[in-house]
Amino acid sequence: MILTEKYKLFISDSKIDNYLLSHEHPVGRHKAKVLKRYGFDLSIKNLFIRKIRQLVNEHKVNHVEKNEFGIKFIVDGIIISKKKVKLSLRTVWMVLKNTEIATLITIYPLN
């Protein structure tokens, strides 16, 4: 299943600004460091978001997990960085009960 065939995607600015591309967040800074090596930083945040959306539109869900809050989906795929380098990513999404919106929870590099 392609996640976007059933759910709308939501990627919060805060998740990108204060976590995934933040060099100050205690956990996110490690991800930000790796993403920076591939050319992704806050100066091209919108490109990064488009690449995440593209990944989810082009790759099937490879894991589904239900819990008391809703359903968690994992979608793995490859994006091409601004530096024209392939970056393999795992994206994690949550669809809360009684909603049709998949919210980005986290991303982490697989290479």
Helices and strands as residue ranges (DSSP letters): G 3-5, E 8-10, H 13-15, I 16-20, H 28-37, G 42-44, H 45-58, E 61-66, E 70-80, E 86-96, E 101-109
